[in-house]
Amino acid sequence: MKTKKRKSIIIVIAVLAIMLVIIAATESKPIVWKESCTGCGDCANYCPVNAIKVINGKAVIDHERCVNCKLCITTCTFGALE
């Protein structure tokens, strides 16, 4: 009985993990509001996967590399990321 219950719990956890991955993948990636961006680079400095570069004084996000952690949004003091 314990084995069946354990397998059921593992299956439920696996399904929930897959659902979370799907939700994260379909959620929209951050965008930069160019008129608000000062090019300070805070977002680039905090990006854990180096998906943000400051080019010509504005932040540019590489959405291929972005893992959607949203650290850039929370670290931008100018509200230039959404």
PASEZA-284820 format. One record per atom (N, C-alpha, C, CB): residue number from 1; atom name; chain; x negated, z, y. Coordinates in Angstrom, 3 decimals. Last residue first. Glycine has a CB too. Example, Ala and Ser with C-alpha at 12.3 -4.5 7.8 and 13.67 -1.06 7.14 Angstrom:
2
[2 "N" "A" [-12.850 7.080 -2.250]]
[2 "CA" "A" [-13.670 7.140 -1.060]]
[2 "C" "A" [-12.900 7.870 0.030]]
[2 "CB" "A" [-14.084 5.725 -0.598]]
[1 "N" "A" [-13.190 7.800 -5.690]]
[1 "CA" "A" [-12.300 7.800 -4.500]]
[1 "C" "A" [-13.200 7.800 -3.300]]
[1 "CB" "A" [-11.308 9.046 -4.473]]
//
This chain:
82
[82 "N" "A" [-9.013 -17.818 45.939]]
[82 "CA" "A" [-7.688 -17.460 45.410]]
[82 "C" "A" [-7.591 -17.881 43.967]]
[82 "CB" "A" [-6.558 -18.113 46.234]]
[81 "N" "A" [-11.262 -17.062 48.557]]
[81 "CA" "A" [-11.016 -17.491 47.179]]
[81 "C" "A" [-9.666 -16.992 46.710]]
[81 "CB" "A" [-12.125 -16.987 46.242]]
[80 "N" "A" [-11.566 -15.964 51.003]]
[80 "CA" "A" [-11.670 -17.415 50.913]]
[80 "C" "A" [-11.440 -17.946 49.506]]
[80 "CB" "A" [-13.016 -17.855 51.396]]
[79 "N" "A" [-11.632 -13.391 52.006]]
[79 "CA" "A" [-10.400 -13.894 51.404]]
[79 "C" "A" [-10.384 -15.391 51.233]]
[79 "CB" "A" [-9.233 -13.487 52.224]]
[78 "N" "A" [-13.961 -12.293 52.830]]
[78 "CA" "A" [-13.267 -13.136 53.792]]
[78 "C" "A" [-11.973 -13.718 53.246]]
[78 "CB" "A" [-14.167 -14.247 54.233]]
[77 "N" "A" [-15.242 -11.010 50.820]]
[77 "CA" "A" [-14.740 -10.166 51.915]]
[77 "C" "A" [-13.932 -10.971 52.947]]
[77 "CB" "A" [-15.914 -9.465 52.612]]
[76 "N" "A" [-15.108 -11.483 47.483]]
[76 "CA" "A" [-15.076 -12.236 48.749]]
[76 "C" "A" [-14.435 -11.393 49.851]]
[76 "CB" "A" [-14.300 -13.572 48.575]]
[75 "N" "A" [-14.764 -10.061 45.164]]
[75 "CA" "A" [-15.954 -9.785 45.967]]
[75 "C" "A" [-15.963 -10.518 47.299]]
[75 "CB" "A" [-17.181 -10.152 45.193]]
[74 "N" "A" [-12.458 -10.989 43.938]]
[74 "CA" "A" [-12.490 -9.584 44.352]]
[74 "C" "A" [-13.700 -9.269 45.238]]
[74 "CB" "A" [-12.505 -8.682 43.122]]
[73 "N" "A" [-13.154 -13.635 43.408]]
[73 "CA" "A" [-12.009 -13.342 44.272]]
[73 "C" "A" [-12.098 -11.917 44.800]]
[73 "CB" "A" [-10.684 -13.548 43.511]]
[72 "N" "A" [-15.256 -13.354 41.615]]
[72 "CA" "A" [-15.483 -14.019 42.902]]
[72 "C" "A" [-14.371 -13.685 43.894]]
[72 "CB" "A" [-15.580 -15.543 42.710]]
[71 "N" "A" [-14.079 -12.277 39.382]]
[71 "CA" "A" [-14.977 -11.436 40.176]]
[71 "C" "A" [-15.220 -12.044 41.549]]
[71 "CB" "A" [-16.309 -11.235 39.448]]
[70 "N" "A" [-12.494 -13.779 37.656]]
[70 "CA" "A" [-11.957 -13.458 38.981]]
[70 "C" "A" [-12.828 -12.490 39.797]]
[70 "CB" "A" [-10.585 -12.871 38.826]]
[69 "N" "A" [-13.017 -14.930 35.267]]
[69 "CA" "A" [-13.086 -13.466 35.325]]
[69 "C" "A" [-12.548 -12.927 36.654]]
[69 "CB" "A" [-14.530 -12.998 35.121]]
[68 "N" "A" [-13.105 -17.605 34.382]]
[68 "CA" "A" [-11.874 -17.057 34.966]]
[68 "C" "A" [-11.858 -15.528 35.014]]
[68 "CB" "A" [-10.680 -17.543 34.180]]
[67 "N" "A" [-15.379 -18.818 33.751]]
[67 "CA" "A" [-14.689 -18.144 32.650]]
[67 "C" "A" [-13.459 -17.397 33.139]]
[67 "CB" "A" [-15.634 -17.179 31.942]]
[66 "N" "A" [-16.813 -21.878 34.741]]
[66 "CA" "A" [-16.018 -20.715 35.123]]
[66 "C" "A" [-15.275 -20.144 33.910]]
[66 "CB" "A" [-15.019 -21.090 36.236]]
[65 "N" "A" [-17.866 -24.305 33.974]]
[65 "CA" "A" [-18.601 -23.086 33.624]]
[65 "C" "A" [-17.775 -21.820 33.850]]
[65 "CB" "A" [-19.883 -23.006 34.432]]
[64 "N" "A" [-16.016 -26.078 34.972]]
[64 "CA" "A" [-16.432 -26.222 33.569]]
[64 "C" "A" [-17.115 -24.940 33.094]]
[64 "CB" "A" [-17.386 -27.440 33.395]]
[63 "N" "A" [-15.812 -25.545 37.647]]
[63 "CA" "A" [-14.734 -25.081 36.773]]
[63 "C" "A" [-15.031 -25.270 35.289]]
[63 "CB" "A" [-13.465 -25.798 37.118]]
[62 "N" "A" [-17.909 -24.515 39.862]]
[62 "CA" "A" [-17.988 -25.423 38.714]]
[62 "C" "A" [-16.975 -24.921 37.687]]
[62 "CB" "A" [-19.459 -25.485 38.104]]
[61 "N" "A" [-17.131 -24.156 43.240]]
[61 "CA" "A" [-16.982 -23.603 41.887]]
[61 "C" "A" [-17.061 -24.717 40.851]]
[61 "CB" "A" [-15.643 -22.838 41.749]]
[60 "N" "A" [-18.828 -23.609 46.192]]
[60 "CA" "A" [-18.289 -24.653 45.315]]
[60 "C" "A" [-18.285 -24.089 43.893]]
[60 "CB" "A" [-19.138 -25.995 45.405]]
[59 "N" "A" [-18.821 -22.364 49.492]]
[59 "CA" "A" [-18.857 -22.097 48.055]]
[59 "C" "A" [-18.198 -23.237 47.291]]
[59 "CB" "A" [-18.162 -20.761 47.729]]
[58 "N" "A" [-20.698 -23.882 52.123]]
[58 "CA" "A" [-19.406 -23.532 51.520]]
[58 "C" "A" [-19.580 -23.302 50.022]]
[58 "CB" "A" [-18.352 -24.646 51.779]]
[57 "N" "A" [-23.074 -24.897 53.160]]
[57 "CA" "A" [-22.444 -23.757 53.812]]
[57 "C" "A" [-21.089 -23.343 53.275]]
[57 "CB" "A" [-22.305 -24.046 55.221]]
[56 "N" "A" [-23.857 -26.924 51.403]]
[56 "CA" "A" [-23.496 -27.259 52.788]]
[56 "C" "A" [-22.691 -26.147 53.450]]
[56 "CB" "A" [-22.699 -28.561 52.825]]
[55 "N" "A" [-22.996 -24.849 48.793]]
[55 "CA" "A" [-23.487 -26.185 49.136]]
[55 "C" "A" [-22.955 -26.547 50.515]]
[55 "CB" "A" [-23.053 -27.249 48.067]]
[54 "N" "A" [-23.468 -22.294 46.685]]
[54 "CA" "A" [-23.143 -22.555 48.083]]
[54 "C" "A" [-23.815 -23.869 48.453]]
[54 "CB" "A" [-23.609 -21.375 49.028]]
[53 "N" "A" [-21.953 -22.140 43.472]]
[53 "CA" "A" [-23.107 -22.451 44.307]]
[53 "C" "A" [-22.613 -22.610 45.737]]
[53 "CB" "A" [-23.848 -23.744 43.811]]
[52 "N" "A" [-20.825 -20.654 40.524]]
[52 "CA" "A" [-20.595 -20.880 41.953]]
[52 "C" "A" [-21.925 -21.112 42.651]]
[52 "CB" "A" [-19.847 -19.683 42.594]]
[51 "N" "A" [-21.348 -19.953 37.975]]
[51 "CA" "A" [-20.463 -21.106 38.146]]
[51 "C" "A" [-20.238 -21.441 39.618]]
[51 "CB" "A" [-19.127 -20.842 37.470]]
[50 "N" "A" [-22.867 -17.926 36.683]]
[50 "CA" "A" [-23.469 -18.837 37.667]]
[50 "C" "A" [-22.654 -20.113 37.861]]
[50 "CB" "A" [-24.881 -19.201 37.242]]
[49 "N" "A" [-21.549 -16.062 35.250]]
[49 "CA" "A" [-21.944 -17.270 34.525]]
[49 "C" "A" [-22.545 -18.329 35.453]]
[49 "CB" "A" [-20.743 -17.851 33.790]]
[48 "N" "A" [-20.843 -13.964 36.921]]
[48 "CA" "A" [-21.651 -13.661 35.734]]
[48 "C" "A" [-22.127 -14.892 34.976]]
[48 "CB" "A" [-20.868 -12.796 34.805]]
[47 "N" "A" [-21.042 -13.878 40.368]]
[47 "CA" "A" [-20.532 -14.688 39.253]]
[47 "C" "A" [-21.417 -14.478 38.017]]
[47 "CB" "A" [-20.483 -16.204 39.642]]
[46 "N" "A" [-22.236 -12.606 42.501]]
[46 "CA" "A" [-21.526 -11.783 41.516]]
[46 "C" "A" [-21.012 -12.567 40.315]]
[46 "CB" "A" [-20.375 -11.092 42.176]]
[45 "N" "A" [-23.336 -14.648 44.025]]
[45 "CA" "A" [-24.205 -13.570 43.550]]
[45 "C" "A" [-23.542 -12.737 42.458]]
[45 "CB" "A" [-24.603 -12.672 44.708]]
[44 "N" "A" [-21.110 -16.149 44.704]]
[44 "CA" "A" [-22.125 -16.736 43.823]]
[44 "C" "A" [-23.024 -15.659 43.233]]
[44 "CB" "A" [-22.971 -17.763 44.585]]
[43 "N" "A" [-19.833 -14.371 46.451]]
[43 "CA" "A" [-19.150 -14.805 45.224]]
[43 "C" "A" [-20.154 -15.377 44.219]]
[43 "CB" "A" [-18.064 -15.858 45.552]]
[42 "N" "A" [-21.739 -14.206 48.534]]
[42 "CA" "A" [-21.381 -13.024 47.735]]
[42 "C" "A" [-20.739 -13.426 46.411]]
[42 "CB" "A" [-20.427 -12.112 48.524]]
[41 "N" "A" [-22.291 -16.347 50.205]]
[41 "CA" "A" [-22.877 -16.341 48.868]]
[41 "C" "A" [-22.551 -15.129 48.019]]
[41 "CB" "A" [-24.328 -16.449 48.983]]
[40 "N" "A" [-21.396 -17.112 52.714]]
[40 "CA" "A" [-22.240 -15.908 52.613]]
[40 "C" "A" [-22.914 -15.791 51.245]]
[40 "CB" "A" [-21.402 -14.655 52.879]]
[39 "N" "A" [-19.755 -19.159 53.561]]
[39 "CA" "A" [-20.984 -19.504 52.855]]
[39 "C" "A" [-21.922 -18.332 52.676]]
[39 "CB" "A" [-21.692 -20.591 53.579]]
[38 "N" "A" [-17.314 -18.645 54.568]]
[38 "CA" "A" [-18.428 -18.584 55.517]]
[38 "C" "A" [-19.756 -18.962 54.876]]
[38 "CB" "A" [-18.529 -17.194 56.111]]
[37 "N" "A" [-14.112 -19.942 54.064]]
[37 "CA" "A" [-15.412 -19.665 53.461]]
[37 "C" "A" [-16.516 -19.722 54.520]]
[37 "CB" "A" [-15.705 -20.667 52.325]]
[36 "N" "A" [-11.840 -20.859 55.291]]
[36 "CA" "A" [-12.114 -19.416 55.344]]
[36 "C" "A" [-13.505 -19.057 54.832]]
[36 "CB" "A" [-11.075 -18.667 54.539]]
[35 "N" "A" [-11.781 -23.555 54.800]]
[35 "CA" "A" [-11.688 -23.124 56.193]]
[35 "C" "A" [-11.980 -21.633 56.359]]
[35 "CB" "A" [-10.309 -23.439 56.741]]
[34 "N" "A" [-11.839 -23.688 51.992]]
[34 "CA" "A" [-13.022 -24.084 52.756]]
[34 "C" "A" [-12.975 -23.592 54.201]]
[34 "CB" "A" [-13.167 -25.591 52.736]]
[33 "N" "A" [-10.946 -21.673 49.631]]
[33 "CA" "A" [-10.332 -22.146 50.870]]
[33 "C" "A" [-11.486 -22.416 51.837]]
[33 "CB" "A" [-9.289 -21.089 51.466]]
[32 "N" "A" [-11.501 -22.350 46.286]]
[32 "CA" "A" [-12.122 -21.930 47.541]]
[32 "C" "A" [-11.346 -22.535 48.699]]
[32 "CB" "A" [-13.619 -22.351 47.600]]
[31 "N" "A" [-9.896 -21.035 43.348]]
[31 "CA" "A" [-10.177 -22.127 44.282]]
[31 "C" "A" [-10.755 -21.533 45.560]]
[31 "CB" "A" [-8.887 -22.964 44.587]]
[30 "N" "A" [-10.064 -20.093 39.866]]
[30 "CA" "A" [-10.132 -19.799 41.303]]
[30 "C" "A" [-10.410 -21.049 42.130]]
[30 "CB" "A" [-11.209 -18.755 41.575]]
[29 "N" "A" [-7.833 -21.679 37.487]]
[29 "CA" "A" [-9.153 -21.199 37.896]]
[29 "C" "A" [-9.134 -20.925 39.402]]
[29 "CB" "A" [-10.269 -22.237 37.531]]
[28 "N" "A" [-4.773 -20.727 35.936]]
[28 "CA" "A" [-5.532 -21.558 36.861]]
[28 "C" "A" [-6.827 -20.877 37.287]]
[28 "CB" "A" [-4.689 -21.888 38.085]]
[27 "N" "A" [-4.512 -20.242 32.441]]
[27 "CA" "A" [-4.375 -19.694 33.785]]
[27 "C" "A" [-5.260 -20.503 34.731]]
[27 "CB" "A" [-4.754 -18.176 33.819]]
[26 "N" "A" [-5.238 -21.161 30.007]]
[26 "CA" "A" [-4.250 -21.954 30.731]]
[26 "C" "A" [-4.026 -21.447 32.155]]
[26 "CB" "A" [-2.939 -21.953 29.977]]
[25 "N" "A" [-7.065 -19.293 29.086]]
[25 "CA" "A" [-7.486 -20.683 29.221]]
[25 "C" "A" [-6.513 -21.508 30.048]]
[25 "CB" "A" [-7.648 -21.305 27.862]]
[24 "N" "A" [-5.565 -16.951 28.955]]
[24 "CA" "A" [-6.701 -17.025 29.874]]
[24 "C" "A" [-7.124 -18.470 30.112]]
[24 "CB" "A" [-7.880 -16.217 29.328]]
[23 "N" "A" [-3.753 -17.681 26.917]]
[23 "CA" "A" [-3.270 -17.354 28.257]]
[23 "C" "A" [-4.398 -17.477 29.275]]
[23 "CB" "A" [-2.676 -15.934 28.289]]
[22 "N" "A" [-5.522 -18.001 24.758]]
[22 "CA" "A" [-4.709 -19.127 25.218]]
[22 "C" "A" [-4.214 -18.881 26.635]]
[22 "CB" "A" [-3.520 -19.362 24.273]]
[21 "N" "A" [-6.520 -15.400 24.513]]
[21 "CA" "A" [-7.433 -16.508 24.790]]
[21 "C" "A" [-6.664 -17.706 25.340]]
[21 "CB" "A" [-8.206 -16.908 23.516]]
[20 "N" "A" [-4.170 -14.024 23.865]]
[20 "CA" "A" [-4.890 -13.699 25.088]]
[20 "C" "A" [-5.856 -14.812 25.486]]
[20 "CB" "A" [-5.646 -12.393 24.916]]
[19 "N" "A" [-3.588 -15.174 21.364]]
[19 "CA" "A" [-2.652 -15.348 22.484]]
[19 "C" "A" [-3.341 -15.051 23.813]]
[19 "CB" "A" [-1.420 -14.431 22.310]]
[18 "N" "A" [-5.739 -14.234 19.865]]
[18 "CA" "A" [-5.580 -15.681 20.077]]
[18 "C" "A" [-4.654 -15.938 21.265]]
[18 "CB" "A" [-5.020 -16.369 18.798]]
[17 "N" "A" [-5.134 -11.509 19.883]]
[17 "CA" "A" [-6.389 -11.992 20.470]]
[17 "C" "A" [-6.303 -13.481 20.773]]
[17 "CB" "A" [-7.574 -11.711 19.528]]
[16 "N" "A" [-2.710 -11.489 18.471]]
[16 "CA" "A" [-2.745 -11.052 19.867]]
[16 "C" "A" [-4.007 -11.545 20.566]]
[16 "CB" "A" [-2.662 -9.525 19.950]]
[15 "N" "A" [-3.650 -12.338 15.963]]
[15 "CA" "A" [-2.662 -13.148 16.689]]
[15 "C" "A" [-2.661 -12.780 18.170]]
[15 "CB" "A" [-1.248 -12.954 16.089]]
[14 "N" "A" [-5.339 -10.185 15.317]]
[14 "CA" "A" [-5.885 -11.537 15.437]]
[14 "C" "A" [-4.937 -12.439 16.228]]
[14 "CB" "A" [-6.148 -12.136 14.043]]
[13 "N" "A" [-3.486 -8.088 15.151]]
[13 "CA" "A" [-4.560 -8.043 16.151]]
[13 "C" "A" [-5.146 -9.433 16.377]]
[13 "CB" "A" [-5.669 -7.067 15.712]]
[12 "N" "A" [-1.965 -8.989 12.962]]
[12 "CA" "A" [-1.331 -8.787 14.279]]
[12 "C" "A" [-2.384 -8.775 15.380]]
[12 "CB" "A" [-0.523 -7.463 14.303]]
[11 "N" "A" [-3.931 -8.957 10.952]]
[11 "CA" "A" [-3.271 -10.213 11.316]]
[11 "C" "A" [-2.633 -10.093 12.699]]
[11 "CB" "A" [-2.203 -10.595 10.263]]
[10 "N" "A" [-4.508 -6.221 10.838]]
[10 "CA" "A" [-5.561 -7.177 11.194]]
[10 "C" "A" [-4.960 -8.499 11.636]]
[10 "CB" "A" [-6.512 -7.402 10.010]]
[9 "N" "A" [-2.047 -5.254 9.957]]
[9 "CA" "A" [-2.563 -4.840 11.255]]
[9 "C" "A" [-3.643 -5.807 11.735]]
[9 "CB" "A" [-3.119 -3.410 11.182]]
[8 "N" "A" [-1.937 -6.422 7.419]]
[8 "CA" "A" [-0.912 -6.739 8.420]]
[8 "C" "A" [-1.399 -6.392 9.822]]
[8 "CB" "A" [0.394 -5.986 8.112]]
[7 "N" "A" [-4.105 -5.171 6.177]]
[7 "CA" "A" [-4.122 -6.622 6.369]]
[7 "C" "A" [-3.114 -7.044 7.429]]
[7 "CB" "A" [-3.828 -7.341 5.049]]
[6 "N" "A" [-3.124 -2.533 6.171]]
[6 "CA" "A" [-4.356 -2.853 6.892]]
[6 "C" "A" [-4.448 -4.354 7.175]]
[6 "CB" "A" [-5.584 -2.389 6.088]]
[5 "N" "A" [-0.942 -2.804 4.466]]
[5 "CA" "A" [-0.735 -2.372 5.843]]
[5 "C" "A" [-1.944 -2.733 6.704]]
[5 "CB" "A" [-0.469 -0.858 5.898]]
[4 "N" "A" [-2.235 -3.519 2.104]]
[4 "CA" "A" [-1.254 -4.422 2.716]]
[4 "C" "A" [-1.053 -4.081 4.183]]
[4 "CB" "A" [0.089 -4.352 1.970]]
[3 "N" "A" [-3.809 -1.200 1.674]]
[3 "CA" "A" [-4.447 -2.495 1.851]]
[3 "C" "A" [-3.508 -3.488 2.521]]
[3 "CB" "A" [-4.913 -3.040 0.512]]
[2 "N" "A" [-1.936 0.791 1.262]]
[2 "CA" "A" [-2.800 0.869 2.423]]
[2 "C" "A" [-3.450 -0.475 2.720]]
[2 "CB" "A" [-3.862 1.930 2.215]]
[1 "N" "A" [-0.817 0.000 -1.199]]
[1 "CA" "A" [0.000 0.000 0.000]]
[1 "C" "A" [-0.860 0.000 1.263]]
[1 "CB" "A" [0.929 1.202 -0.002]]
//
